[in-house]
Amino acid sequence: MTESVPWSHLNSLQVVGVVGFMDRRLDLPEGLDPRVASIICDCWESDPGRRPTFQQIVGKMAELTTAAAHRRWEHPTRGSPSDG
């Protein structure tokens, strides 16, 4: 994603305070697939009962990878090594 260290200006204890007590979250990168952003935001729910189960997350991720595979199959990248 961004490859930057999140909240690099804070020490570990301060990060715990910001996330755990102030309920702050990192900004998601621009251009992030909205379906991926939705999964991330669902996992960030403060109320554990509202977070998706691991099985639900795996199901959503499987849908994403299947959709991506279909797009690649329908629209292969030109100039790839397999084009010969």
GULOKOL-31960 format. One line per 3 residues: number of its first residue (from 1); their letters; for each residue x, z, y of C-alpha. Coordinates in nm, 4 decimals, padded with zeros to 6 digits. Layout:
<pts>
NUM> A> X/Z/Y ~ ...;
</pts>
This chain:
<pts>
1> MTE> 00.0000/00.0000/00.0000 ~ 00.1823/00.1177/00.3143 ~ 00.4904/00.2625/00.1415;
4> SVP> 00.5169/00.5263/00.4147 ~ 00.5331/00.9012/00.3591 ~ 00.1957/01.0486/00.4546;
7> WSH> 00.2014/01.3173/00.7211 ~ 00.5816/01.3141/00.7267 ~ 00.5765/01.5373/01.0362;
10> LNS> 00.4137/01.8214/00.8371 ~ 00.5601/02.0492/00.5725 ~ 00.3863/02.0977/00.2363;
13> LQV> 00.1971/02.4077/00.3429 ~ 00.0679/02.2335/00.6564 ~ -00.0536/01.9379/00.4470;
16> VGV> -00.2455/02.1796/00.2231 ~ -00.4056/02.3269/00.5335 ~ -00.4960/01.9903/00.6823;
19> VGF> -00.6452/01.8519/00.3609 ~ -00.7786/02.1667/00.1970 ~ -00.9116/02.3581/00.4939;
22> MDR> -00.9608/02.1015/00.7693 ~ -01.0970/01.8368/00.5273 ~ -00.8819/01.5613/00.6788;
25> RLD> -00.7849/01.2511/00.4872 ~ -00.5346/00.9728/00.5391 ~ -00.6430/00.6547/00.7108;
28> LPE> -00.6934/00.3749/00.4631 ~ -00.4919/00.0591/00.5301 ~ -00.6641/-00.2291/00.7043;
31> GLD> -00.7552/-00.5096/00.4708 ~ -00.7979/-00.2789/00.1725 ~ -01.0587/-00.4130/-00.0677;
34> PRV> -01.3782/-00.2262/00.0265 ~ -01.4467/-00.1549/-00.3411 ~ -01.1089/00.0183/-00.3737;
37> ASI> -01.1717/00.2064/-00.0485 ~ -01.5070/00.3215/-00.1867 ~ -01.3435/00.4622/-00.5009;
40> ICD> -01.0838/00.6451/-00.2918 ~ -01.3443/00.7921/-00.0564 ~ -01.5633/00.8983/-00.3494;
43> CWE> -01.2653/01.0839/-00.4998 ~ -01.1996/01.2539/-00.1652 ~ -01.5432/01.4195/-00.1590;
46> SDP> -01.5077/01.7846/-00.0610 ~ -01.7771/01.8914/-00.3050 ~ -01.6351/01.8500/-00.6565;
49> GRR> -01.9856/01.7939/-00.7912 ~ -02.0147/01.4796/-00.5800 ~ -01.6854/01.3293/-00.7002;
52> PTF> -01.6990/01.0610/-00.9693 ~ -01.6025/01.1491/-01.3224 ~ -01.2873/01.0000/-01.4682;
55> QQI> -01.5059/00.7796/-01.6858 ~ -01.6868/00.6480/-01.3757 ~ -01.3552/00.5780/-01.2008;
58> VGK> -01.2202/00.3946/-01.5055 ~ -01.5401/00.1884/-01.5215 ~ -01.5151/00.0882/-01.1555;
61> MAE> -01.1460/00.0035/-01.1926 ~ -01.2226/-00.2060/-01.5018 ~ -01.4829/-00.3996/-01.3024;
64> LTT> -01.2254/-00.4623/-01.0288 ~ -00.9579/-00.5847/-01.2679 ~ -01.2051/-00.8072/-01.4522;
67> AAA> -01.3232/-00.9580/-01.1231 ~ -00.9626/-01.0137/-01.0119 ~ -00.8759/-01.1797/-01.3425;
70> HRR> -01.1753/-01.4135/-01.3111 ~ -01.0748/-01.5073/-00.9552 ~ -00.7214/-01.5867/-01.0696;
73> WEH> -00.8526/-01.7927/-01.3588 ~ -01.0887/-01.9896/-01.1330 ~ -00.8384/-02.0279/-00.8473;
76> PTR> -00.4840/-02.0264/-00.9867 ~ -00.2027/-01.9901/-00.7353 ~ -00.0344/-02.3196/-00.6638;
79> GSP> 00.3381/-02.3339/-00.7174 ~ 00.3421/-02.0610/-00.9785 ~ 00.5938/-02.0887/-01.2645;
82> SDG> 00.3161/-02.1761/-01.5088 ~ 00.2332/-02.4935/-01.3087 ~ 00.5472/-02.6520/-01.4583;
</pts>
